[in-house]
Amino acid sequence: MKIIVTKSYDEMSKAAADVFEKEIRNNPELVLGLATGSTPVGTYRELVRRHLENGLDFSRTKSFNLDEYVGLSGDNPNSYRHFMDEHLFNHINIERENTHVPDGLTENPKEYGKKYDQMILESGGIGIQLLGIGSNGHIAFNEPDEELPVGTGLVELSEQTIADNARFFQSAEHVPTQAISMGMGSILKAGKIILLASGEGKAEVISELLNRGKVTSRIPATFLLLHPDVTLVCDEEAYSEVNR
Ligand code: GLP
């Protein structure tokens, strides 16, 4: 795993945007794997700026998002579709039909998940995947467990994740308990992965990830250690426990 440690959140966001910009300029038809949560907001802001000021062109790119809450329609303000529209898609020149966020209202998550993975394959596969990390080591909504899903499908959110994400909702009771999430196998098929982490709240899990030297489904992020092209881009706070 390559590691870039930055002084601040803004520098982390710029460093991640640098990699995305380079990859998109090299391949204007790049398939982007995109993430939600607070961490990638600055990266999206930076990509929007580069689109508006430097003509970074998304017109031929496609995107696939990692996950969506079950029960939320795309126009619900807490849905990840809404998040993506607000933070990125509405401000760049990506074609709307080329943006994919799992459907939180699907009636058959199993079939839907298979189709989602198939669509990714048919698009040529994800060229670059942006990831955040949960404080418990989850990736997308693949939660710590005895087993991890390989493909996209229905998952249960852990209590820790519900508590962490309650800040976006009225209260923890309003956080959906299930999601449609890309599986670890779907994520690990990406050509290149950028893992973001910011702030003290991620310090412990980043230290676990980098110091453990083993994969465990109890920390889903450790599966990223098996991928040949992952770059961790994190700020000093998130990195602060690594050498303790
Ligand atoms: C959610 C998302 C993850 C994200 C995680 C961390 O649970 N499903 O993809 O990585 O939150 O979020 P944050 O960046 O807000 O800490």
Residues whose N, C-alpha, C, O or C-beta is under 5 A from the ligand:
A	BS01	GLP	A35 T36 G37 S38 T39 D67 G132 I133 G134 A140 F141
